[in-house]
């Protein structure tokens, strides 16, 4: 269902991901392990659409996510390593914000 196909990313001309390819099928649980600096965070940024690969592509259900990023984001669920807390919002305000984002299909890359 999710496939990375020969993904490569460079930052300031420096390669940080080189030829990353893998597929995750429906119902599969995957651990993505590696040393600090191995590219785990960059890979997740590519998967979530927060970074664009310089080469390769990300496929979801057989479709290139670049063709319909908003549709992809509507179907994507991601639990980060650390939960973000917004200390300036009350609990109610946070729930209202989350509900509005969900209802409007917000594009997280705009944040």
N, C-alpha and C positions, 0 to 999 in steps of 0.2 A: 504494500500500500504506500509506503514512503521509500523512495529510492534517491540516493545521491549517486550521480553518474559522473565520475572523473572530475570532481570539484577541486578547484585550486583557487586560493586567495592570496593576494599580495598586499602588504601594507607598506607604503613608502618604497615600493620597488622590492621589498624583501618578502620572499615566499614564507607564508605561515601555514598554509595547507597545500599539500602536493598530492594530486591524483587520489582523492578520497572517494571511495565507492563502497556502498553497502545498501542493502534492502532490508526493510522491516515489514513483515507481513501482519495482517489483521490478528489481533490477540497476542502477538509476541511481546515479550518484555525484554528490554535490552539494557545492559550496563555498558556505558561508554567510558572506559578507563584509560588513563595515561598519566605520565609525569607532568609536572608543571611546565607550561610552555609547549606542550605537545599539540595544541590546537583544539582541545575539547570545547572551549568557550566559543572560539571562532566557528567551529562546526555548528554549534547550537544557534549561533547568530544567523548563519546561512539557512539552517532548517526553519527558523522562525521568521525569516524574511528581514531581519534587522541588518544583515550584510548581504551584499550581492557577490556571487562568485565571479572571479575574473575569467574562469574557464569552467566548463561542465554545466550541469543542471540538476535541479531538484524536481523530482516527480512525485505527485501525490495522486493515487488512484490512476496511475498511468498518464496523467496530464502534467505538463510543465507548469510549475507554479507561477512562473513569470507571465504566463498568458492570462491569468486571472488571480492576481495576488489577493484582492479583497475576498473573493470566494474561498480561497485557500485559508485565509485568516479566520473566516467564519467557522471553518471546520477544525481548526487547530486548537489543541489544548496543550498547555505547557506549564509545568510546575517548576519554577526556578529553585536553585539550591537554597536561597534565602528568600523569605517572604518580605515583600516591600511593605513598610508601614508608613502611613501618612499622618504624622503627629498633629498636623494642623486641621485634620478632619475629625469630627465626632464619629462614633460608630454608625449612626444613622446617615450622616453625610457620605461616608464611605460606601455604604450599601446603595444609596441613591446613585452615586457616581458609577459604581459597578453595574447597576441595572441599566443606566442610560447608555453606557458603553456597549453592553450586550444588545440592547434594543436597537441601537443605531448602527451596529456592525462596525464599530470604530476601527480605523486603520492604525494599529499600534505603532507603525513606523513614523507616524506624524508626531509622536510624543517626544 
